Amino acid sequence: MAEGDPWFDPLDDTSRLYMPGGSLSGIEVSGGDAHLAPGETSGWLATEVITCPPGHRYDTVHVELETPGNSSALVSVLNASADPVEVGFANDSIPGFRMKEVSEDEPYLNVYSINQRFYTDLRIQVNLVAAGADRPRLLSWTLTFIDVEIWRDDFLWAGKMERHYGLNLTQGELEINLSRGGSMTGGDVTFDPFPPVFFPAGGGSTSSPVFYSNTAQNGYDDVDSFDYDGLNHAIFADLDGDTNLDMVCARGGNHDSQILWGDGTTTWTDSGATQLDTHEARS
């Protein structure tokens, strides 16, 4: 393996596996994959010791899987320098990387946060779990490395993002989602093109200008009026987790600020609003 090249095992034999006593635990490797041995409903296998190349850090674990029906696979990242503290592990697991569920649709695990200076040697462990007649298979596994000066996201899945809004991730491509009823992670709010744009008119006003999307959702209608006293500032978020955007209104004058709860439309009213005991709020 050249410096920085991924560690890869196509599982065409057992030469790159951890084989205590020359055997595996509930697993057999044959026909180009690892699968549960006959009569077993669960089992695990682990890689040989993998050492991080100089000048690099760990990046991503990719497990190529088949998980039919309700069968499953779980990935753990182990400190190859530490003895196991639990039965069923080749070594002690690294905190935060124990039994992480993966699937055919999301066969990746982000390991960029593992400090290669503290964990110079790793193993990857996969647990396979059957569900009735549904039996999973591990076809191959890979651990990639990246230069210590680089952070990269290939958009294979959302695991390297803390949050993403109105985006689709498909086979390494990042696209803006402009379909009605799309969602944001972290709030799952409706994300439509041409959202309402408000211009708060200030504490002494009784209405503020607002632009709403036209019916075709390809532009804005003429200016409209948001009839609401003393609007100084507004922010939008899904506060109650119902997938609708709520509007937090900071109000000036002798007005309490309010939360206007969204109902799935692109308009908000003070019907059922929650009062916030503030005067002359600005942001």
C-alpha positions in Angstrom: 0.0 0.0 0.0 1.6 3.3 -1.1 1.6 6.2 1.3 -1.9 7.7 1.6 -3.6 5.0 -0.5 -6.8 3.5 1.0 -6.7 0.3 2.9 -8.9 -2.1 1.0 -10.0 -5.7 1.4 -12.2 -7.3 -1.3 -12.7 -10.3 1.0 -11.7 -12.8 -1.6 -9.7 -14.5 1.2 -8.9 -14.1 5.0 -5.4 -12.7 4.6 -6.3 -9.3 5.9 -8.6 -10.3 8.7 -8.1 -10.7 12.5 -8.1 -14.5 13.0 -7.7 -15.3 16.7 -6.9 -19.0 16.9 -7.2 -19.2 13.1 -11.0 -18.8 13.1 -13.8 -16.2 12.9 -16.7 -15.6 15.2 -19.9 -16.8 13.6 -18.6 -15.7 10.2 -17.2 -17.5 7.1 -15.5 -16.0 4.1 -16.2 -17.6 0.8 -17.4 -16.8 -2.7 -15.9 -13.3 -2.5 -17.8 -12.0 0.6 -18.1 -12.5 4.4 -21.4 -13.9 5.6 -22.9 -15.6 8.6 -21.9 -19.2 9.0 -24.6 -21.9 8.7 -26.8 -21.9 11.8 -25.5 -18.6 13.1 -27.8 -15.5 13.5 -25.1 -13.1 14.3 -21.3 -12.8 14.1 -18.4 -10.4 13.7 -15.2 -10.0 11.9 -12.4 -7.4 12.2 -9.6 -6.2 9.9 -5.9 -6.7 10.4 -4.1 -3.8 12.2 -4.3 -0.7 10.0 -1.7 2.0 10.6 -2.2 5.6 9.6 0.4 6.7 7.0 2.7 9.6 8.0 1.3 13.0 7.2 -2.2 11.7 6.9 -5.3 11.2 9.1 -8.2 8.8 9.0 -11.1 9.9 6.8 -13.9 7.5 5.9 -14.9 3.9 6.4 -16.8 2.4 3.5 -18.4 -1.0 3.8 -20.0 -2.6 0.7 -23.0 -4.4 2.0 -26.1 -6.4 1.2 -28.6 -6.2 4.0 -31.9 -7.8 2.7 -35.1 -7.3 4.6 -34.6 -6.4 8.3 -31.0 -7.8 8.5 -28.4 -5.3 9.6 -24.7 -4.5 9.9 -22.9 -2.5 12.6 -19.5 -0.9 12.3 -17.1 -0.3 15.2 -13.7 1.4 15.1 -11.2 -0.2 17.5 -8.0 0.9 19.1 -5.7 -1.9 17.9 -3.2 -1.0 20.7 -5.7 -1.7 23.5 -7.0 -5.1 24.8 -10.8 -5.6 24.6 -12.9 -4.8 27.6 -16.0 -6.5 26.3 -16.7 -9.9 24.9 -17.3 -9.8 21.2 -14.7 -7.2 20.3 -11.2 -7.7 18.8 -9.9 -4.7 20.8 -11.3 -1.8 22.9 -13.6 0.4 20.9 -12.8 4.1 20.3 -15.3 6.3 22.2 -18.1 7.4 19.8 -17.4 4.7 17.3 -19.0 1.6 18.8 -21.7 -0.4 16.9 -22.7 2.3 14.4 -25.5 1.2 12.1 -24.7 1.2 8.4 -26.8 0.2 5.4 -26.8 -0.4 1.7 -28.0 3.1 1.2 -25.6 4.7 3.6 -22.5 2.4 3.9 -20.2 5.1 5.2 -18.8 6.1 8.6 -17.0 9.4 9.0 -13.8 8.9 11.1 -12.1 12.2 10.4 -12.4 13.2 14.1 -10.3 10.2 15.2 -6.9 11.7 16.2 -4.2 9.7 14.4 -1.6 10.8 16.9 -3.4 9.1 19.8 -4.7 6.2 17.7 -1.9 5.3 15.4 -3.2 1.7 14.8 -6.9 0.8 14.2 -9.0 -2.1 13.4 -12.5 -1.9 11.7 -15.0 -4.4 13.0 -18.3 -5.3 11.4 -21.1 -7.2 13.2 -23.6 -8.9 10.9 -27.1 -9.7 12.3 -29.7 -11.9 10.6 -33.5 -11.3 10.7 -35.2 -14.6 10.1 -34.3 -15.8 6.6 -32.8 -12.4 5.8 -29.0 -12.8 6.0 -26.6 -9.9 5.4 -23.3 -10.0 3.6 -20.2 -7.9 3.6 -18.7 -7.7 0.1 -15.7 -5.4 0.8 -14.4 -2.8 3.1 -12.2 0.3 2.8 -10.6 2.8 5.1 -9.5 6.0 3.4 -6.9 8.5 4.6 -6.5 12.2 3.9 -3.6 14.7 4.2 -3.5 16.3 7.6 -3.8 19.8 6.0 -7.0 18.9 4.1 -10.7 18.5 4.8 -12.8 17.1 2.0 -16.4 16.1 1.4 -17.2 14.0 -1.7 -20.9 14.4 -1.0 -21.4 10.6 -0.9 -23.7 11.0 2.1 -24.5 13.6 4.7 -22.2 12.2 7.4 -19.6 15.0 7.2 -22.2 17.8 7.5 -23.4 19.1 10.8 -26.6 20.4 9.0 -27.8 20.9 5.5 -30.8 22.8 4.1 -32.8 22.1 1.0 -30.1 19.9 -0.6 -30.1 16.5 -2.3 -27.1 14.3 -2.1 -26.9 11.7 -4.9 -23.9 9.5 -5.8 -21.4 12.2 -5.1 -23.4 15.1 -6.4 -24.8 18.0 -4.4 -28.0 19.6 -5.8 -30.4 22.3 -4.6 -33.8 20.9 -3.8 -36.4 23.2 -5.3 -39.3 20.8 -5.2 -42.2 21.8 -3.1 -42.3 19.9 0.2 -38.5 19.3 0.3 -37.0 19.4 3.8 -34.2 20.6 5.9 -32.3 18.4 8.3 -32.2 19.5 11.9 -35.8 20.8 11.5 -37.4 19.3 8.5 -39.1 22.5 7.6 -40.7 23.1 4.2 -38.2 24.6 1.8 -39.9 26.2 -1.2 -38.3 28.4 -3.9 -38.8 32.1 -3.5 -39.7 32.2 0.2 -41.4 35.2 1.7 -39.2 38.3 2.2 -40.1 40.7 5.0 -38.9 44.3 5.5 -39.7 45.2 9.1 -41.0 48.7 9.3 -40.1 49.5 12.9 -41.7 50.0 16.3 -44.2 52.7 15.4 -45.6 51.0 12.3 -48.8 49.0 12.0 -47.7 47.0 8.9 -44.5 46.0 7.1 -43.8 45.3 3.4 -43.5 41.7 2.3 -43.0 39.9 -1.0 -44.6 36.5 -1.4 -43.9 33.9 -4.1 -46.2 33.9 -7.2 -48.4 30.9 -7.7 -45.9 29.4 -10.2 -43.1 29.7 -7.6 -40.7 31.1 -10.2 -40.7 34.7 -8.9 -42.3 37.2 -6.6 -45.7 39.0 -6.7 -45.9 42.7 -6.2 -45.3 44.0 -2.7 -47.9 43.1 -0.1 -48.6 44.2 3.4 -47.9 42.2 6.6 -50.4 43.8 9.0 -48.6 43.5 12.3 -47.9 46.3 14.8 -44.3 47.3 15.6 -42.2 44.7 13.8 -38.5 45.4 14.3 -37.0 42.1 13.4 -38.0 38.5 12.6 -36.3 35.2 12.4 -37.7 31.9 11.1 -37.2 28.3 12.5 -39.2 25.2 13.1 -39.4 25.6 16.9 -41.9 22.8 17.6 -40.7 20.2 15.2 -43.9 20.0 13.2 -42.0 20.6 9.9 -43.6 24.1 9.5 -41.5 27.4 9.8 -42.4 29.5 12.8 -41.8 33.2 13.0 -40.3 34.9 16.0 -41.2 38.6 15.9 -39.2 41.2 17.9 -41.6 44.2 18.4 -41.0 47.7 19.4 -43.3 50.2 21.1 -45.6 49.0 23.9 -45.8 45.5 22.4 -44.7 42.1 23.6 -42.8 40.1 21.1 -44.4 36.9 19.9 -43.9 33.6 18.3 -46.3 33.2 15.3 -46.7 29.4 14.8 -46.5 28.2 11.2 -49.3 26.2 9.7 -47.7 25.0 6.4 -48.7 28.1 4.4 -46.4 30.9 3.5 -48.3 33.4 5.7 -48.3 34.0 9.5 -50.9 35.5 11.8 -51.1 36.3 15.5 -53.9 33.8 16.0 -52.7 31.4 18.7 -49.4 33.3 19.1 -47.2 32.8 22.1 -46.4 36.0 24.0 -42.8 36.9 24.9 -42.5 39.4 27.7 -40.3 42.0 26.0 -40.7 45.6 25.1 -38.6 47.4 22.5 -37.0 44.1 21.3 -34.9 44.5 18.2 -33.3 41.2 17.5 
